[in-house]
């Protein structure tokens, strides 16, 4: 009786352990967890080739969730991701469908981001599809028709390059150019070495000159400012004088002053000419009388 009791207990324990193991394996396979809470993120992809429900979601390479569901909407696929809540996703987080291994499996790789603002889980995020081996093979298939031409052009280019490189005259010219360059470099180094003291002295003198100039400007700052102020005042007065001269010349030309009236009055000019003629005639008469019998004065005195 006791042996039967022990057997039943052992069978019961075995069944319980088996059930626990079964539940644990099922939970692991289905990505169920009883210890951690999770958040749902909806991501829109243009292409999710090979991705399936239940595939892993990794954060910086660490498994932190799984693909819960996928739904095709127009030209895009909305993928529902379930991610552990201990992952702090930021506003600039990125989502990419990439290869899980060389056997062709897929996963969704998540980069949490570095923004100070958390991600808005109510909005659909945008994801990218990283090229995998099938994608690369597809691209190669698209350019397969162009490969013979590309290879032919490459052969021609390599042949031309070989001809160019095996040209003995060209090789001699290149060697000569390199040799001349080395000679020039050596001479330049020698020149720098021989004149290093002169260069240092020149730099030292330049520094001293700059220092002296700064000291001069500092010590004579007040006088320089005063001189500049006087020059500015003199310039202002000169401008005023020039303006006055221009105004005087303008008034003279427009006969607004006495000089202008004298210079531009035609009647006065004619009278002056007539007076000068009369003076000339009087002078000639007096000169003639003086040279002759003297001055003949006909005057009435009363």
ZIUR-V557892 format. One record per pair of residues at least 12 apart in sequence whose C-alpha atoms are under 6 Angstrom apart, sorted by the first residue. I is the first residue (numbers start at 1). J is the second residue. If there is no record, write none. Layout:
I,J  I,J
This chain:
37,85  38,83  38,84  38,85  39,82  39,83  39,85  40,81  40,82  41,80  41,81  41,121  42,79  42,80  42,124  43,78  43,79  43,124  43,125  43,126  44,77  44,78  44,125  44,126  44,127  45,76  45,77  45,127  45,128  46,76  51,106  53,67  53,68  53,69  54,66  54,67  55,67  55,107  56,107  57,107  57,108  58,109  59,109  59,110  59,111  64,83  64,84  65,82  65,83  65,84  66,82  67,81  68,80  68,81  89,112  89,119  90,112  90,113  90,115  90,117  90,118  90,119  91,115  91,117  91,118  91,119  92,113  92,115  93,111  93,112  93,113  94,110  94,111  95,109  95,110  95,127  96,108  96,109  96,127  96,128  96,129  97,129  97,130  98,130
